[in-house]
């Protein structure tokens, strides 16, 4: 098997796992933020008892942000920008434009 393909697959798998780790990390950051707010005396809740609930609130918040991003079509624009910068796609587009030019000349 090609070593480049193996490394590319490993990178893909790591990237997928990082998304799950980032969800956990976001929950922990939210928990730390709330613990600092609690220590400052602004809230009076038992964070340890609500840890799971707070984690799910964090997940729901991230889902809401993703939903809003989807409705605003930001993901579509981001993908378009990534594809526009891809050198392989630029080459394919250039070839298609040459083919279109040839077809128009023949008509």
Secondary structure, 3 states (H helix, E strand, C coil): CCHHHHHHHHHHHHHHHHHHHHHHHHHHHHHHHHHHHHHCCCCCCCCCCCHHHHHHHHHHHHHHHHHHHHHCCHHHHHHHHHHHHCHHHHHHHHHHHHHHHHHHHHC
